[in-house]
Amino acid sequence: MLTGRKDAYLYEEHYDDVSGYSNPHESEHDFFNVGHTSTSVSLACGLAKARDLKGEKGNVIAVIGDGSLSGGEALEGLDFASELKSNLIIIVNDNDMSIAENHGGLYGNLKLLRETDGKAECNLFKAMGLDYVYVGNGNDIGALIDAFKSVKDSCKPVVVHIVTLKGKGYKPAEEDKESWHWCMPFDIKTGKSLMDFDGEDYSSVTAEYLLDKMKKDKSVVAITSATPTVMGFTVDKRHEAGSQFVDVGIAEETAVALASGIAAGGGKPVYGVYSSFIQRTYDQLSQDLCINNNPATIVVYTASVYGMNDVTHLGIYDIPMISNIPNLVYLAPTTKEEYLAMLEWSIEQNEHPVAIRVPGGELISDGKKIDKDFSILNRYEVTEKGSKIAIIGLGSFYGLACKAAKEIESRTGVKATLINPYYITGTDDELLENLKADHDVVITLEDGVLNGGFGEKIARFYGNSDVKVLNYGLKKEFLDRYDVNEVLKENHLTPEQIAEDAAGLIG
């Protein structure tokens, strides 16, 4: 409202004018595109340093929520801020909530500060060398204005700690803060969603499976980094799991390192995380987990063009990032049955760190029993035998492969070979070699960016042969609030487009 975007909230025709996060193209008051949390203090430190280097004046203000303080970058920023010795105002909005409840020792100090009206001697912010101002009623506009006037043009870094109520002004949101952190369209009078979904999805399937597993094996533990419902662990299920469910707060790096430590100690950790957020853990995946080859399980959600579509929350970059780390086995199921079989194998094996790429789009269940031995790595499965053309459909794009095969046969009379590769991290050299005998074209389909992805591994295998390889996936770009069907068409990812290319190659 303060930054000129009120029309997007008031008038339906302006809904798409703004994104869900700060964006310099929308407002002069925004300096960065920011969607991942815990970043504001460090970014603001950079702005303040640039100001000082140029000999300029002015207030630099970072806003951060208490939940975001559990992120390592937030603490690093607070630690560095006092080094500036110049104007930097850090507004900490403390509503005693993250996405779900807060977790971590620092929240004991925030609680103490709330209980003492900010007067407790033990003060996290003062310990970092920062000045401190406390506002007990952060929903009181007058009190806020007075506090901001007192720190305006400050000549040293200062924290303004304001206490607010999450959901303030809408009773359902005040009473159920976690469920109302994010929601689909709803009836404002009743608070009921207009888009209720009662069927199972991969989140609910995961929670059901893990709760049963936990009851049978006390060494199984589920880990989240402040997004418990990504794994289906709603409040009741977290209580049911007890100490076998761990929330580390907004600290994805710690989640991966914790999982590695638990695995090294003989436990069976399962870390569930959005693809967009696992980007923050590359060093821990490589150094803490894979170099040590500890058998932790990582379940990667919304890794798909069908996932979240805001530019800061894209889930299409995980394959190049994860699949090229040594020792890690990255799996791509196509159905619920394959997913659960992979999860079971991963938890019980002791040879590899394993990640599982949960399919994007709707859950597919075919009821088939999975007998595959996943310990025999990089063994693909031919699901339909054909000739001339082979289509390798990875994970959630296996269904696209099936549709493309039918379209190719309809146009050319050629029955394509269909392959479910299962493994993202390696090639089935024996199968790929055998295809040379009666196939001229190999097509790969992957639900992610092509650069550094799965298809390139197949193309590299056939580099010195006569087999032509067509790689289909998404081009490397930052998409923002896109229409899935338009993106698929732009990237030649429709059955008709794929069939047309294939038909041209085989005449």
C-alpha positions as CSV (number, residue, x, y, z in Angstrom):
1,M,0.0,0.0,0.0
2,L,2.9,2.4,0.9
3,T,4.7,1.6,-2.4
4,G,1.9,2.3,-4.8
5,R,0.7,-1.2,-5.5
6,K,-2.7,-1.1,-3.8
7,D,-4.6,-1.5,-7.1
8,A,-3.3,-5.0,-7.5
9,Y,-5.1,-5.9,-4.2
10,L,-8.2,-3.9,-4.9
11,Y,-9.0,-4.5,-8.6
12,E,-8.9,-7.9,-10.3
13,E,-7.8,-6.4,-13.7
14,H,-4.6,-5.2,-11.9
15,Y,-3.9,-8.5,-10.1
16,D,-1.0,-9.5,-12.5
17,D,0.6,-6.1,-12.4
18,V,2.7,-7.1,-9.4
19,S,4.7,-10.1,-8.2
20,G,4.6,-11.6,-4.8
21,Y,8.0,-10.2,-3.7
22,S,10.0,-7.0,-3.9
23,N,10.8,-6.0,-7.4
24,P,12.7,-2.8,-8.6
25,H,10.7,-2.7,-11.8
26,E,7.5,-2.2,-9.8
27,S,8.6,0.3,-7.2
28,E,11.4,2.8,-6.7
29,H,11.3,1.7,-3.0
30,D,12.5,-1.8,-4.0
31,F,16.2,-2.3,-4.6
32,F,16.3,-6.0,-5.3
33,N,14.3,-8.9,-6.6
34,V,14.1,-10.9,-3.4
35,G,12.1,-14.1,-2.7
36,H,14.4,-16.3,-0.6
37,T,14.4,-15.3,3.0
38,S,17.2,-14.1,5.4
39,T,18.9,-11.9,2.7
40,S,17.8,-8.3,3.5
41,V,20.4,-7.4,6.2
42,S,23.4,-8.5,4.1
43,L,22.0,-6.7,1.0
44,A,21.4,-3.6,3.0
45,C,24.9,-3.7,4.3
46,G,26.1,-3.6,0.7
47,L,23.9,-0.6,-0.1
48,A,25.2,1.2,3.0
49,K,28.8,0.5,2.1
50,A,28.3,1.8,-1.4
51,R,26.7,4.9,0.0
52,D,29.7,5.5,2.3
53,L,32.3,4.9,-0.4
54,K,30.6,7.6,-2.5
55,G,30.5,10.0,0.4
56,E,26.7,10.2,0.2
57,K,24.1,10.5,3.0
58,G,20.7,8.8,3.5
59,N,18.9,6.1,5.4
60,V,19.4,2.5,4.4
61,I,16.6,0.3,5.9
62,A,16.4,-3.5,6.0
63,V,13.2,-5.2,7.0
64,I,13.4,-8.8,8.3
65,G,11.0,-11.1,10.1
66,D,11.9,-13.1,13.2
67,G,11.5,-16.4,11.4
68,S,14.1,-15.3,8.9
69,L,16.6,-14.7,11.6
70,S,17.3,-18.5,11.8
71,G,18.8,-18.3,8.3
72,G,22.6,-18.2,8.3
73,E,22.8,-15.2,6.0
74,A,20.7,-13.1,8.4
75,L,23.0,-13.8,11.3
76,E,26.1,-13.2,9.1
77,G,24.6,-9.8,8.1
78,L,23.8,-8.9,11.7
79,D,27.3,-9.8,12.7
80,F,28.9,-7.6,10.0
81,A,26.5,-4.7,10.3
82,S,28.3,-3.1,13.2
83,E,31.5,-2.9,11.2
84,L,29.9,-0.2,9.0
85,K,29.8,2.4,11.8
86,S,27.4,4.4,9.8
87,N,23.6,4.6,9.1
88,L,21.9,1.3,8.8
89,I,18.4,0.7,10.2
90,I,17.3,-2.9,10.7
91,I,13.6,-3.4,11.4
92,V,13.0,-6.8,13.0
93,N,9.3,-7.7,12.6
94,D,8.7,-10.2,15.5
95,N,5.4,-12.0,15.3
96,D,6.7,-15.1,17.0
97,M,6.1,-17.1,13.9
98,S,8.0,-18.3,10.8
99,I,6.0,-20.2,8.2
100,A,5.1,-22.5,11.0
101,E,6.4,-22.1,14.6
102,N,9.9,-20.9,15.1
103,H,12.7,-23.2,16.0
104,G,16.1,-22.5,17.5
105,G,17.8,-21.1,20.5
106,L,17.7,-17.4,19.5
107,Y,13.9,-17.4,19.8
108,G,14.3,-17.9,23.6
109,N,16.1,-14.5,23.6
110,L,13.4,-12.8,21.5
111,K,10.8,-14.2,23.9
112,L,12.8,-12.8,26.9
113,L,13.0,-9.4,25.2
114,R,9.2,-9.4,24.6
115,E,8.5,-10.3,28.2
116,T,10.8,-7.5,29.5
117,D,9.8,-4.8,27.1
118,G,13.2,-5.0,25.5
119,K,15.0,-4.3,28.7
120,A,16.6,-7.7,29.3
121,E,20.4,-7.6,29.8
122,C,20.7,-10.6,27.5
123,N,20.1,-9.1,24.0
124,L,21.1,-10.8,20.8
125,F,21.3,-7.6,18.9
126,K,23.3,-5.6,21.4
127,A,25.7,-8.6,21.6
128,M,26.3,-8.1,17.8
129,G,27.4,-4.5,18.6
130,L,24.1,-2.9,17.4
131,D,22.0,-0.1,19.0
132,Y,18.5,-1.3,19.9
133,V,15.0,0.2,20.0
134,Y,12.0,-1.8,21.2
135,V,8.4,-1.3,20.2
136,G,6.0,-3.6,22.1
137,N,2.9,-2.8,20.0
138,G,4.1,-3.0,16.5
139,N,0.5,-2.8,15.2
140,D,0.2,0.7,16.6
141,I,1.0,3.1,13.8
142,G,1.7,6.0,16.1
143,A,4.2,4.0,18.1
144,L,6.0,3.0,14.9
145,I,6.2,6.5,13.6
146,D,7.8,7.7,16.9
147,A,10.3,4.8,16.8
148,F,11.3,5.5,13.2
149,K,11.7,9.2,13.9
150,S,14.1,8.3,16.7
151,V,16.4,6.3,14.5
152,K,16.1,8.3,11.3
153,D,19.5,9.6,10.2
154,S,21.2,7.5,12.8
155,C,25.0,7.6,12.5
156,K,25.5,3.9,13.5
157,P,23.7,0.6,12.9
158,V,20.5,0.2,14.9
159,V,17.9,-2.5,15.3
160,V,14.2,-1.6,15.7
161,H,12.5,-4.6,17.3
162,I,8.8,-4.4,16.7
163,V,6.3,-7.0,18.0
164,T,3.3,-7.7,15.8
165,L,0.5,-10.2,15.4
166,K,0.6,-12.4,12.4
167,G,-2.7,-12.3,10.6
168,K,-3.7,-9.1,12.3
169,G,-7.1,-7.9,11.2
170,Y,-8.5,-11.2,9.9
171,K,-9.7,-13.5,12.7
172,P,-9.2,-16.8,10.9
173,A,-5.6,-15.9,10.1
174,E,-5.0,-14.7,13.7
175,E,-6.3,-18.0,15.1
176,D,-4.6,-20.3,12.6
177,K,-1.4,-18.5,11.7
178,E,0.4,-21.4,10.0
179,S,-2.4,-22.4,7.6
180,W,-2.9,-18.7,6.6
181,H,0.7,-18.0,5.9
182,W,-0.2,-18.7,2.3
183,C,-3.5,-19.6,0.8
184,M,-5.4,-20.1,-2.4
185,P,-8.5,-17.9,-3.1
186,F,-11.1,-18.1,-0.3
187,D,-14.4,-16.9,0.9
188,I,-13.6,-13.8,3.0
189,K,-16.7,-14.2,5.2
190,T,-16.2,-17.9,6.1
191,G,-12.4,-18.3,5.5
192,K,-13.1,-21.5,3.6
193,S,-11.0,-22.1,0.5
194,L,-12.6,-21.9,-2.9
195,M,-10.3,-24.6,-4.2
196,D,-10.4,-27.5,-1.8
197,F,-8.5,-30.6,-2.8
198,D,-9.3,-33.7,-0.9
199,G,-7.2,-36.2,-2.9
200,E,-3.7,-37.4,-2.1
201,D,-0.6,-35.7,-3.4
202,Y,3.1,-36.4,-3.0
203,S,3.2,-34.4,0.2
204,S,0.4,-36.4,1.9
205,V,1.8,-39.7,0.6
206,T,5.2,-38.9,2.0
207,A,3.9,-38.1,5.5
208,E,1.7,-41.2,5.6
209,Y,4.7,-43.4,4.5
210,L,7.2,-41.8,6.9
211,L,4.9,-41.9,9.9
212,D,4.4,-45.6,9.4
213,K,8.1,-46.1,8.9
214,M,8.9,-44.1,12.1
215,K,6.6,-46.3,14.2
216,K,8.5,-49.4,13.0
217,D,12.0,-47.9,13.1
218,K,13.0,-45.3,15.8
219,S,16.1,-44.4,13.8
220,V,14.0,-42.8,11.0
221,V,13.8,-39.0,11.2
222,A,12.2,-36.4,8.9
223,I,13.9,-33.0,8.6
224,T,12.5,-29.8,7.3
225,S,13.9,-26.3,7.0
226,A,10.8,-24.3,8.1
227,T,8.5,-25.8,5.5
228,P,7.0,-28.9,7.3
229,T,3.9,-29.2,5.0
230,V,6.1,-29.7,1.9
231,M,6.4,-33.3,3.3
232,G,2.8,-33.3,4.5
233,F,3.6,-32.8,8.1
234,T,0.8,-30.7,9.4
235,V,0.6,-29.8,13.1
236,D,-1.1,-33.0,14.1
237,K,1.4,-35.2,12.1
238,R,4.3,-33.4,13.7
239,H,3.0,-34.1,17.1
240,E,2.5,-37.7,16.1
241,A,6.1,-38.0,14.9
242,G,7.4,-36.4,18.1
243,S,11.2,-36.2,18.2
244,Q,11.5,-38.1,14.9
245,F,10.5,-34.9,13.2
246,V,13.0,-32.0,13.2
247,D,12.5,-28.4,12.0
248,V,15.8,-26.5,11.8
249,G,14.2,-23.2,10.9
250,I,15.1,-21.4,7.7
251,A,18.5,-23.0,7.5
252,E,18.7,-25.3,4.5
253,E,22.5,-25.6,4.9
254,T,22.1,-26.9,8.4
255,A,19.4,-29.4,7.3
256,V,21.8,-31.0,4.8
257,A,24.7,-31.1,7.3
258,L,22.4,-32.4,10.0
259,A,21.2,-35.2,7.7
260,S,24.8,-36.1,6.9
261,G,25.6,-36.2,10.6
262,I,22.6,-38.3,11.5
263,A,23.4,-40.8,8.7
264,A,27.1,-41.0,9.9
265,G,25.8,-41.8,13.3
266,G,23.6,-44.7,12.1
267,G,20.3,-42.8,11.8
268,K,18.0,-42.7,8.7
269,P,17.4,-39.1,7.8
270,V,14.9,-37.9,5.2
271,Y,15.2,-34.2,4.3
272,G,12.3,-32.7,2.3
273,V,12.9,-29.5,0.6
274,Y,11.6,-27.3,-2.3
275,S,13.8,-27.4,-5.4
276,S,14.1,-23.6,-5.3
277,F,15.5,-23.7,-1.7
278,I,18.0,-26.6,-2.2
279,Q,20.0,-24.2,-4.4
280,R,21.2,-22.7,-1.1
281,T,22.9,-25.9,0.0
282,Y,25.4,-26.7,-2.8
283,D,28.4,-26.5,-0.5
284,Q,26.8,-28.8,2.1
285,L,25.7,-31.3,-0.5
286,S,29.2,-31.5,-1.9
287,Q,31.4,-31.1,1.1
288,D,29.4,-32.2,4.1
289,L,27.4,-35.0,2.5
290,C,28.8,-36.4,-0.7
291,I,32.5,-36.3,-0.1
292,N,31.7,-38.3,3.1
293,N,29.3,-40.5,1.1
294,N,26.8,-40.6,3.9
295,P,23.5,-42.4,3.2
296,A,21.1,-39.5,3.8
297,T,17.9,-39.2,1.7
298,I,16.8,-35.8,0.2
299,V,13.4,-35.5,-1.3
300,V,13.2,-32.6,-3.8
301,Y,9.7,-31.1,-4.4
302,T,8.3,-28.8,-7.1
303,A,11.4,-29.5,-9.3
304,S,9.3,-28.9,-12.4
305,V,8.0,-26.4,-14.9
306,Y,4.7,-27.3,-13.2
307,G,6.0,-26.0,-9.8
308,M,6.1,-22.5,-8.4
309,N,6.4,-19.9,-11.2
310,D,7.6,-16.7,-9.5
311,V,11.1,-15.8,-10.7
312,T,12.6,-16.2,-7.2
313,H,11.0,-19.6,-6.7
314,L,11.7,-21.5,-9.9
315,G,12.4,-25.2,-9.4
316,I,13.9,-26.0,-12.9
317,Y,17.7,-25.7,-12.1
318,D,18.2,-28.7,-9.7
319,I,19.3,-31.2,-12.3
320,P,22.5,-29.4,-13.4
321,M,23.2,-28.6,-9.8
322,I,22.6,-31.9,-8.1
323,S,23.3,-34.5,-10.8
324,N,26.9,-33.6,-11.3
325,I,28.1,-34.0,-7.7
326,P,30.1,-37.2,-7.3
327,N,28.7,-40.0,-5.1
328,L,25.1,-38.7,-5.2
329,V,22.4,-40.8,-6.7
330,Y,19.6,-38.6,-8.1
331,L,16.4,-40.5,-9.0
332,A,13.4,-39.5,-11.0
333,P,10.2,-41.5,-10.4
334,T,7.2,-41.2,-12.8
335,T,4.5,-42.6,-10.5
336,K,3.5,-42.8,-6.8
337,E,4.5,-46.5,-6.8
338,E,8.0,-45.8,-8.1
339,Y,8.5,-42.9,-5.7
340,L,7.6,-44.9,-2.6
341,A,9.8,-47.8,-3.8
342,M,12.7,-45.4,-4.3
343,L,12.1,-43.9,-0.8
344,E,12.1,-47.3,0.8
345,W,15.3,-48.3,-0.9
346,S,17.1,-45.1,-0.1
347,I,16.2,-45.2,3.6
348,E,17.3,-48.8,4.0
349,Q,20.5,-48.7,1.9
350,N,23.9,-47.7,3.3
351,E,26.0,-47.1,0.2
352,H,25.0,-43.7,-1.2
353,P,23.6,-40.3,-0.5
354,V,20.3,-40.3,-2.5
355,A,18.1,-37.5,-3.7
356,I,14.6,-38.2,-5.2
357,R,13.0,-35.7,-7.7
358,V,9.3,-35.7,-6.9
359,P,7.3,-35.5,-10.2
360,G,5.7,-32.2,-11.0
361,G,2.1,-31.9,-11.9
362,E,-0.7,-34.2,-10.6
363,L,0.1,-37.4,-8.8
364,I,0.0,-40.5,-11.1
365,S,-0.7,-43.9,-9.6
366,D,-0.9,-47.0,-11.8
367,G,-1.0,-49.6,-9.0
368,K,2.0,-51.5,-10.5
369,K,4.2,-53.3,-8.1
370,I,7.8,-52.1,-8.3
371,D,10.4,-55.0,-8.1
372,K,13.4,-53.0,-9.4
373,D,16.6,-53.3,-7.5
374,F,17.7,-49.7,-7.3
375,S,21.1,-50.7,-5.9
376,I,22.1,-51.7,-9.4
377,L,22.8,-48.1,-10.4
378,N,22.0,-46.5,-13.8
379,R,19.9,-49.3,-15.2
380,Y,17.2,-47.9,-17.4
381,E,14.0,-49.6,-18.3
382,V,12.6,-50.1,-21.8
383,T,8.9,-49.9,-21.3
384,E,7.9,-50.3,-25.0
385,K,10.2,-51.8,-27.7
386,G,10.2,-50.2,-31.1
387,S,12.8,-49.2,-33.7
388,K,14.4,-46.3,-35.5
389,I,13.5,-43.8,-32.7
390,A,14.0,-44.1,-29.0
391,I,12.5,-41.6,-26.5
392,I,13.9,-41.3,-23.0
393,G,11.4,-39.5,-20.8
394,L,12.8,-38.5,-17.5
395,G,10.5,-38.3,-14.4
396,S,7.4,-36.1,-14.9
397,F,8.1,-35.9,-18.6
398,Y,7.7,-39.6,-19.2
399,G,4.0,-39.0,-19.9
400,L,5.0,-36.5,-22.5
401,A,7.3,-39.2,-24.0
402,C,4.3,-41.6,-24.3
403,K,2.2,-38.9,-26.0
404,A,5.1,-38.0,-28.4
405,A,5.6,-41.7,-29.3
406,K,1.9,-42.1,-30.2
407,E,2.1,-38.9,-32.4
408,I,5.2,-40.1,-34.1
409,E,3.6,-43.5,-34.9
410,S,0.5,-41.7,-36.2
411,R,2.5,-39.6,-38.5
412,T,5.2,-42.0,-39.7
413,G,4.0,-45.5,-38.9
414,V,7.2,-46.0,-36.8
415,K,6.7,-47.4,-33.4
416,A,9.2,-45.7,-31.1
417,T,11.1,-47.3,-28.2
418,L,10.1,-45.8,-24.8
419,I,12.5,-45.7,-22.0
420,N,12.1,-44.8,-18.3
421,P,15.6,-43.9,-17.2
422,Y,15.0,-43.6,-13.4
423,Y,18.5,-42.3,-12.8
424,I,19.5,-38.7,-13.5
425,T,23.1,-39.0,-12.3
426,G,24.4,-41.7,-14.7
427,T,24.0,-43.4,-18.1
428,D,23.0,-47.0,-18.9
429,D,25.9,-47.5,-21.3
430,E,24.9,-51.1,-22.2
431,L,21.3,-50.1,-23.1
432,L,22.4,-47.0,-25.0
433,E,25.0,-49.0,-26.9
434,N,22.4,-51.6,-27.9
435,L,20.1,-48.9,-29.3
436,K,22.7,-48.3,-32.0
437,A,21.8,-51.5,-33.7
438,D,18.3,-50.5,-34.9
439,H,17.8,-46.9,-33.9
440,D,18.8,-43.7,-35.8
441,V,17.4,-41.1,-33.4
442,V,17.4,-40.8,-29.6
443,I,15.2,-38.2,-28.0
444,T,15.5,-37.0,-24.4
445,L,12.9,-35.2,-22.5
446,E,13.6,-33.5,-19.1
447,D,11.5,-31.2,-16.9
448,G,14.3,-28.7,-16.3
449,V,16.9,-26.5,-18.0
450,L,18.9,-28.3,-20.7
451,N,22.3,-26.7,-20.0
452,G,24.3,-29.1,-17.9
453,G,21.2,-31.4,-17.6
454,F,20.3,-35.0,-18.2
455,G,20.0,-34.9,-22.0
456,E,23.5,-33.7,-22.4
457,K,24.8,-36.9,-20.8
458,I,23.0,-38.9,-23.5
459,A,24.2,-36.6,-26.3
460,R,27.8,-37.0,-25.1
461,F,27.5,-40.8,-25.1
462,Y,26.5,-40.8,-28.8
463,G,28.9,-38.0,-29.8
464,N,31.2,-40.2,-31.9
465,S,28.4,-42.3,-33.4
466,D,25.9,-42.0,-36.3
467,V,23.0,-41.7,-33.8
468,K,21.3,-38.3,-33.9
469,V,20.3,-37.0,-30.5
470,L,17.5,-34.4,-29.9
471,N,17.5,-32.9,-26.4
472,Y,14.2,-31.4,-25.2
473,G,13.9,-29.3,-22.1
474,L,13.8,-25.7,-21.0
475,K,16.2,-23.0,-22.1
476,K,18.4,-21.3,-19.5
477,E,16.5,-18.2,-18.4
478,F,14.7,-16.6,-15.5
479,L,11.0,-17.1,-16.1
480,D,8.5,-15.1,-14.1
481,R,4.8,-15.7,-13.5
482,Y,4.5,-17.8,-16.7
483,D,1.8,-19.8,-18.4
484,V,3.0,-23.4,-18.4
485,N,1.5,-24.2,-21.8
486,E,3.1,-21.2,-23.4
487,V,6.5,-22.1,-22.0
488,L,6.2,-25.7,-23.2
489,K,5.3,-24.6,-26.7
490,E,8.1,-22.0,-26.8
491,N,10.6,-24.8,-25.9
492,H,9.2,-27.2,-28.5
493,L,7.8,-29.4,-25.7
494,T,4.5,-30.5,-27.2
495,P,3.9,-34.0,-28.7
496,E,3.1,-32.5,-32.0
497,Q,6.4,-30.5,-32.2
498,I,8.5,-33.4,-31.0
499,A,6.8,-35.7,-33.6
500,E,7.4,-33.1,-36.4
501,D,11.1,-33.0,-35.6
502,A,11.4,-36.7,-35.4
503,A,9.5,-37.3,-38.7
504,G,11.9,-34.9,-40.4
505,L,14.9,-36.9,-39.3
506,I,13.7,-40.3,-40.4
507,G,12.0,-39.1,-43.6
